[in-house]
């Protein structure tokens, strides 16, 4: 049954509303003017060149990329076993464990950031790599657990049972049978947690310092003190990067399969 014309119209309007801000940022990013004005007085790639020559933003970009990579790996290493236990095992408190791992997503990041600052400051971990990694893992691990739980749940338990009858231990069956079949979900979880960490702003604002900062924080500071289109060029670059990451997962695995559905 084909959708009615009014349903297609509402869907088209929804896409327009969602994509309009991105289109506006794209136009401003190639503005030839010196200020954030619309419509642009002309078109030029000067702000993309200025972005590449901005040492502060490029340094923050490197920090965010490395931080996101570390958080992505840790989220899989820590969230993967928890997701396996939730999806495959029966034990008392399983529901409570799942709720606790999802709890950080229910709290405002402002509250999480302030709480982390109050805890990490006395320990000397504020404005340090361990502190930033811990703060980002707090919001990244729940995403990894959710995706990996779905991925593990879609693997038939009969495959593990067959491995057990052939002499494999439960650990061997999990590592050699279940995990490879859930690999697309692991890839999707890695990409999502990377993007979550890379884009995290509020928690980072509480935990960064003068010598250790992330790209979203530097973007925020740059937008406070300047009004040129360079920030639009940076925002557009990040949008393209996120789209490419998602497209790569879709190309290699398919989003439906990667999400474990």
N, C-alpha and C positions, 0 to 999 in steps of 0.2 A: 504494500500500500504506500503510495507516494504521499509525502507531506503536503498539506494544503498550501495555497499561495500565501495566506497570511502568516502561516508558521515560517515559511521561507523568508518572508519579509522581516519578521521579527528577528530571525537568525542573522540576516544581513545587517540589520540595524545594530544588533549586538556586536558583530564583528567590527563595524565602523566605530562604535564607541570604544571598543578595546584597542583598536589599532590607531585611532586618531592621535593620541599623545605621542606614540612612537613616530608617526609620520611628521608631526610637528618638530620633534627633536631632530629627526633626520634633516629636515630643511634648515633648521637653525645651525646645525653642525657644519654645513657647507656655506654658511654666510660669509660674505666678504667684509661685513661691517666689524666695528670694534666693540659692539655691545649686543646684548641679547634683545634683539628687536624682531618683530614679525609684522609684515613680511620682510625678508632679508633685502638689504639694498643691492645685493649682488651675490654671486656664487663663486666660491673659491675653496680649495683644500688647505688653505693656510693654517687653519686651526688644528688639522690633523698633523701637519708638520710641526707645529708648535707643541703639540702633545708629546710627540716622540722626543723632542729636545728638552722637555721639562724633567729635570733630574729628580725632583722631589716626588712627583707622581710616578715616575718609572721605578724609583726605589720602592715606593709603597706597593706598586704592582707586583714586584718580585716578592715582597714580604707576604702579600695576600695569596699569591699563587703557591708559595712554599707552605704557608700555613694551611691552606685549603687541602693541599695534597696530604699533609700529615694527618689532618683531621679526618679526611676521607678513609685513609688506611686504618686509623684507630677505630673509626666508627664501624667498619666492617669486622675488624678483629674482635671488638668488644660486643657489638650488636649482633653479629652472626650467631655465636653460640646461644645467646639469649633468645633470638628468633627461632632457632632450631628447637630449643626446649619448649617454647610456647606452642609451636606448631606441631611437634611430633611426640612430645612426652606428656604423660599424665602424672601430676604430682600436686600435693596440697599447696595452695597459694599461687597457682599458675595465673589466675585472673588478677590477683593483687600485683604480681610481678609485671604483668602487661600494663596494668594501670599506672604503676610507678614509673615505668619506662616512658609512658606517654605523657606523664604529668608536666614536664617542662614545656610542652606545646600548648598547655592550657593557661600558662602564666604569661603576662605581658613581658616582653624582653626588657623593658625598663626595670621591672621588679627583679628579674634575674640578674641584670647587670649590676644593680645596686647591691643585691645580696652577695654576688661574687666579689665585688669590691670590698665589702665589709669583712668577708672571710679571708680573702687573699692578701689584703693589705698588711695585717699583722704578721702574716707568714713571709712577707717579703716577696710575694709572687706577683704583685701588681706590676704592670709594665714590663713583664718578662715573657719569654716564649712559653714556658710551662703554663703560666697563668692564662695566656691567650688560647693555647691549645685546649686547656681544660674548659674554658668558657665556651668555646665554639663546639667542643664535643658534647656539651650539655644540650645543645639544640640540634646537633647533627645526628646523634645516636638514635633518638626516637624515630627519625625518618628512615634510617637504615633498618631498624627493627621492624617497622611496619611493612616495608617493601620485602624484606627477607622472610618475614613470617608468611606473607602471602605466597612467595616463591616456594618455600619449603612445603607449605600445605598442599600445593598442587602436584607435588611428586608423589605418585602412588606408594603407599606403605608396603604394598606387596613386593616392590623391588627390593627393599631392605630385608623383608622376610625371606625372600629367595636367596639373598646373599648370606643370611644367617644359616640357612639350611646347607649351604655349601662350605661352611666352616669359617666365615668371616665374623669377627667380633662386631659388636654394635658400633664401636668407634671406626673400624675399618669400613663398615657398610655406610656410615654417615659420610666419611671422607671420600670414598671411591664411587659411591652410587648416588646418594642424595645431593651432595654438594655439586658435582658436575652437572646434574640435571637442573639445579637451581642457579647455575652460573649466570644466565641472563638477568635474573633478579639482582644478583650481586653487582653486575655491571651497572644496572640502572640505579642501584643504591649508591654506588661509588660516584656516579655522575651527579646525582641529586645532592648528596652530602657535600661534594666539592663545591657546587653552586651555592648551597646554603651557607657554607663557611665563607666563601669568597664574597658573598653579598652581605654578610652580617655587619650591621652598623651600630646598633644601639649598645649591645654588649661590648663591642670593641671600644666605643667612646669611653666607657668606664675603665677599661683595662689597658689602654695604650699609654705610651709615655712619649717624651720628647725625642727619644732615640729609637723608638719602636712603634711604628704606626702602620695601619692598613690602608688600602686604597679607598674603601668607602669613607673612612674617617678623613682622609686627605681631600676627597671630593667635597665633603661637607665643609671643611675649613676653607677650601678654595672658593666655594660658592658664597661663603660669608663675606669674603674680602674682595672679590672681583665679580664683574658682570660681563665678561667676554664669552663668546661662544665656545671656548676651549672645553668648558665643562659639558656642553652638548656633544662635542666630538667624542669626549671620553665616554659619556653615557651611551652614545650610539655604538661605539666600539664594544662595550660590554653587552649590549643587546645582541649584536651580531655574534659575539662569542657564545652567549647562552644558547642562541638559536642553533648554532653550528654543533654545539655539544649534544643537544637534543636530537638534531638531525642525524648525527653520527650514530647514536643509539638506535634510532629508527632504521637507519640504513643497514646496520650490522645485525640487529637482533629483531627489530620491530618493537614498538613501545608496548603493545599488548602482551607479547611473549616476554619481554624484559620485565614487566611488572608482575609476571607470574599469573596471568589470567588466561 
